[in-house]
Amino acid sequence: MNNPVIKCQHPDCKSTNVTECFYPTESGREEKAYYCTDHTPLHGFCRLCGQFWTGVEYFEFAILHDGMGGVCENCEAELREDLDDYEEDDYFTDYL
């Protein structure tokens, strides 16, 4: 079966490279939205996981907190942890 092509829901955007975004609700059901990486943070969602983060100071003002714009605290922590694994001083010494 063919999967339907999902386009970014931002007005006038035709991108099909989208993140499935969601609003957590009290009932536990998630209301989904689809935005490309350019428009995801404009609508308050994390570029990587798609969770709604508008209203959280660290997300809204990431640049002031030396953070990554448009990325939530959880995803940023994972990225930084992954990058730290590759920044060890002896990483390349095995190949010399």
SVG drawing of the C-alpha trace seen along z (x, -y; Angstrom):
<svg xmlns="http://www.w3.org/2000/svg" viewBox="-9 -36 59 38">
<polyline fill="none" stroke="black" stroke-width="0.4" points="0.0,0.0 1.1,-3.5 1.5,-5.8 -0.1,-9.2 2.3,-12.1 2.1,-14.4 3.0,-18.1 3.9,-20.8 0.8,-22.4 2.4,-25.9 0.6,-28.2 2.2,-28.2 4.8,-25.5 5.0,-22.5 7.7,-20.6 7.1,-16.9 10.1,-16.4 8.0,-16.8 8.2,-16.1 5.2,-14.5 4.4,-17.1 2.1,-16.6 0.3,-18.5 0.0,-16.5 -3.6,-16.5 -5.2,-15.7 -7.0,-12.7 -3.7,-11.1 -4.6,-11.3 -2.2,-13.3 -3.4,-15.8 -0.9,-15.6 0.4,-18.3 3.0,-18.1 5.6,-20.7 8.9,-20.9 12.1,-21.6 12.0,-25.3 8.5,-25.8 8.4,-23.4 9.8,-25.9 7.7,-28.7 4.7,-26.7 6.2,-25.8 7.5,-22.3 10.9,-20.7 12.6,-20.1 13.7,-16.6 11.1,-15.0 8.0,-17.1 6.8,-17.7 5.1,-21.1 7.5,-23.3 6.1,-26.8 6.0,-28.6 9.1,-26.9 11.8,-29.6 14.7,-27.4 13.0,-26.6 11.8,-30.1 15.1,-31.8 17.5,-29.0 20.1,-31.3 20.3,-33.3 20.8,-30.1 23.6,-28.9 21.2,-26.3 20.2,-25.1 17.4,-27.0 14.2,-25.0 15.4,-22.0 13.9,-21.0 16.0,-20.4 15.7,-16.6 16.8,-16.4 19.6,-18.9 20.9,-16.9 20.9,-13.7 22.7,-15.5 25.4,-16.9 25.9,-13.6 26.3,-11.9 28.7,-14.6 30.8,-14.3 31.5,-10.7 33.3,-11.8 35.2,-14.7 37.5,-12.6 41.2,-13.5 42.2,-9.9 39.5,-9.2 41.8,-9.4 45.0,-8.2 44.1,-4.6 44.4,-5.4 47.7,-7.2"/>
</svg>
